[in-house]
Amino acid sequence: MPHITAGICTKDRYDLLPMALLSVINQERTPDALILYDDSSKPKDLRQIQTYQYIFDLMTSKKIAWHVEFGQKKGQHLGHQFVQTRAKDLVYRIDDDEVAEPNVLKILESHFVNKPGKRAVGAVGGLVIPPNAPYRECLPNTIESIDRGNCQWFRWAGVKEVEHLYSSYLYKKGIQEFERDLSPVAHREETLHSYGIFKKSYRLLVDGAAVTYHFRSGTGGIREGAKQEYWDLDEKLFRERMREYGNGVPKKEKAIVCDFGMGDTIIFKRILPEIKEKYRDYKIILYVCYPEILKDEGLEMRSIADAYARLGNIDRHNVYKYCIDTKHSSYVINAFREFYKL
């Protein structure tokens, strides 16, 4: 029997959170552990609140190991990755304004059985709907149709293979990390995570019998008061990742942002053969400050301004930021090799 860790990331929703917690605790197939990642702007010690005292006591009595982790106030994507790193086998992702029917986890777990001749299942979701959701013909849930709706938003019966999942699902640990370069609104975070599992040749399923109610809280959450630029930046990152998968372009693309001084650009040129070999199946696009240094490499070059326009926040491409974050103290060429995983 696989070990299941339930993970709930919450922000400023202490009124609704008990319902979500109780729906997880009262599953017919109880999780083995539950991690609450509290990313609230003013986090509270829930052990001092009577309602939560009872909830924690209930988890203990049901032998559910529980842990509360205070977040970085940078978005739920970091919380979900934290939960994944602490899990042992399967991870049950559910939002703080959702209530699952008691049979949901049992249904989702039942699909993690290897079947001869079929790819292994990487993640399974159910319906994530308001109580009054209508019945509707099942939508395709391909990555190409992502802007036209989602099959998990309506009622229907049966099981369907899909390419991405929404909001609440059970997944196998360690196949795909959550995208940690998203903004605090974490737009597209579960799409990027679940689609990454799909692209690694695992099956994604949606079972219409597993119903979770989404109450769509009007307060709290990571999106409250968020700037529009956050959504725009996340969408640009999403589109960049899709180009890396080869979606919407003739050939998979790899963006390399060479926002370096002249000397470091010369050093970078020394490792370009290694980058070309690693990404030999990609169209490599260099965003550069000194095109004259790299003009003989046979690669498409664009300006740093173009990088901001197409890629959004380019901190994730910044080798100097990487050196600061990792306390790198060796030569720049070694930092380049580490940064590009050569």
N, C-alpha and C positions, 0 to 999 in steps of 0.2 A: 504494500500500500504506500503510495508516494507521500512524502511530507509536503504539506501545503502551508505556505505563509500568506496570510492576508495582509494587504497593505492599503492604508487609507491616508491620503495626503489632505490636510485640511488647512483652511485659513479663515479666521474670523467667523466661524459658523458653529459656535458652541451650542446654539439652540437646536440646530438640525442634526448635529453630529451624533447624539445618542441614538437616534433612529437608525442611522447607518450602522453604528456599532452593534446594536442589538440584532439587526437583520443578519449580520455576519455571525455573531455568537450563536444565534438560534438556527443555523443551518442544520439540516438533517445530517449532512456530512460536515462536522465541525472542523474548522482549520486547526492545525497543530500549533500555530503561532499567529500573532497579530501585531503588526507594527503600525503605530500611529505617528505620522510625521507631521508635526505641528508647525506650520509656516506662518502662523498668525502675526499680525503687526504688533500686538501686545499679548504674548502668550501667557496663559494661566497655568498654575499648578493644579491640574485636574484632580489630584488626590485630595485637594481641599474642598471640592465641590461634592455635595452629597450624592447627586445623581450619578456622577462618575465613580464615586466610591463603590456604589452598588454594582455598577457595570464591571469594574475591575474585580470585585469579589466574585461576580458571576463567571468571569473568564477563568479565574483561578480555580473555582469549583469544578469547571468543565475541563480542567487541565489544558487550557489554552495559554501557552507562554505569551506574555504581552510585554510590550516595550513602547515607551513614548520618547520620541526624538525631537528636540527642538531644531527647526530648520534654519536656513541661511537667509530667509526672506528674499529669495531669488527665483522662486517658482517651483511648481510641483514636479517638474521633470527631474529636478535634482533629488526630490524626495523619492520618486519611484525608482530611480537608480540606486539610492541608498537601500531601499527595501530589497531590491534584487540582489545586491551584494551580501545582504544578511540572510537571504533565503537559502534553503537546502536543495529543493527540487522544483516544485511547482509554486507559482506566485499568483495569487488572486488579487487583481487590481479592481478596486471599486471606489467611486468618488464619495465625498462627504455629504452630498445631498441626494444620495440614492438609497433605496430600500429594496433588497433582493427578496423574492419569494423564497420560502424555506428549502425548496428543492433545487435551487440554482446550482450550488457548488457540486452537489451530487451528480447533476446532469452534465455539467462541464467536465468533471473529472472522468466520467464514463467514456469520454471520447479519446482519452490518452491510452489507447490500447493499440499496439502495433498490429497491422493487418497485412498478411502476405500480399506482395505485389503493389502495395501502396506506400507512398512516402510517409514518414513519421509525422504525427500531428505536433505542431509547434505552439499553437494557441487556439482557444475556443472561446467564443463570446455567445451571449444570448441577446434577447431584445432589451433595449434600454429606452423606456417609453414613459410618457405621462399616463396616468390611469385611464384617461379617456381616448387613448390613441386608437385610430381607426384601423380596420383591416385593409390591407393593400397588397397588390401583387408584388412579389419579392423583387427588389431592385438588385442590380448586378454586383455592386461593391467591388468593381475593378478600380484600379488607380486612375484610369482614364475618365471614369464617370464620377470622380470624387466630388465634383462641384454640382452634381445633379441629385444628390441625396444619398441615403444610406439605408440598407435593408434593416438595420437594427432600430430604426426609428418608428417602425410600424408593426402591427400584429400580422402574423402569418404562421403557418404550420409547416414543419419539416426541418431538414438540415441542409445547409447550403455551403459549398466551398467558396471562399472569398479571397481577396488580395489584401485587405486591410480591415482593421477592427476599430470600434469606437468605445471609448469611455470605460467599460467594465468587461474584463475577460480574464481567463485563466491561461497562463503561459508557462512554458518551460524555461527555467533559469539558464542564463549563460549563452543563449543563442545570439541575442542582440542587445546592445546597450541602449539606454535612452539618450537622445540627442541633448547633450549638456550645453550646447552653444545657443540654445533658444533664449529669448527674452523672458522676463518674469511672467508674461501671459502664457507662455508655453504653447502657442498656437501650433497645431499639427503634431504635438508630441506623441500621442498614441498612434497616429497614422504612420509616422516615421518609424516607431518602434515595431509595430505589427507588420508593416510592409517589409521592414528589414528582415524579419523572421521568414516571411514568404519568399523573399529573394534568395534566401539561403536554402531553398528547396524543401522547406517544411510546409505542411498543409495548414491552412487557417480555416476554421469552421464557424458557422453561426447556427445555433440550435434554437428554433422558434419556441420550444417548450420552456426554455429558461428565461424567465421574465424578471427584470429589475425595473423598478419604478424610479423615474428621474423627476425630482421635484423642482429642479431649476431654480434654486434660491435667488431671490432678487437682491440679496445683500451678501457681503463677504466674497470669498473666492479670489483667485489670482487675477481675475480680469477687472475687478472693481476699480474704477478710477484710472485704468491703464491708458497710456498714450497710444494714439493711432499708429505712431511710428513703430511701436513694438510689434503690432500685427504685421505691418509692412515688412519689417526686418525678418520676422519669422517666415513669412511667405517666400521671401527671396532665398532664405536658407533652404526651405523645402524644395523650391524649384532647382536650386543648385544640386541637392542630393538626388533629385529625379534625373537630372542630366548625367550625374555620375552613374546612375543605373542604366542610362541609355534611353530614357523615356522622353519622347518629343524631340529627339535630335538624331541625325543620321548615324552618329557614332558616339559612344560614351565619352563624356568630357571630364577632364580633371583640371581644375583651376589652381594655379600656383601664383600667389601674390608675392612679388619680389619687391617689397617696400623697403629696400636696403640702400645704404650708402654705396658709393662707387666701389670702395674696397671690398665690401661684403658681397657685392654683385659679382666681382671677379672670383671670389672664393666660391660663391654659389655655382658659377659656371663649371667649376671643377667636378661637382657632383651631378651635373645635369645628365651625363651618360647613365648614371645609376637610376635617376628618376625616369629617364626615357625607357630603360629596361623594365622597371617596375610597372610602368603604365604604358606598356607597348601596345595594349589593345584600346587605348584611349586617345582621343584628340586632346593634347595638352595645350592649354591656353595660359600664356605668361602675362601677368599684369605687372608692368615694369616701370622703374624710374629712369633707367639708363639703357634704352633699347639698342644703342650702338654697340654695347658690350656683348649682347646676346644675339645680334642680327644674323650671325652665321650658323645658328643652331637649327634652322629649318622649322621653327615653331611659330605659331600665331602669337603676336604680341599686341597687347592693349595697354592703355594708360591706367594708372592707379585710380584716377577719377572714374574710369569705366568699371573698376572693381567695386567701388562704392555703389555705383548705379545698378550693377547687376547682382552683386553678392550681398549688399547691405553692410552690416557690421562685420568688418574684416579682422576683428581681434583674433578669431579662431585661426587665421592665416599668419599671425604675427609671431615670428620666431623669437623676437626679443621678449615679448610677453611670456612665451613659453619658458625662456631662460630664467626670467624672474620668478615665475610660478613654481618652477622645479628646482630653483637654486642651482642652475647649471653653472659650473665654474671652469669647464674645459675650453678648448679652442672652438671658435665659431664653426669650423667645418664639422666638428663632432656634434655640435648643436644642430646643424642642418641635418645630419644623418639621423639623429634621434628624432627630430621633429617630423621628418618625412618618412620615418620608419624604414630606412634603407638597410 
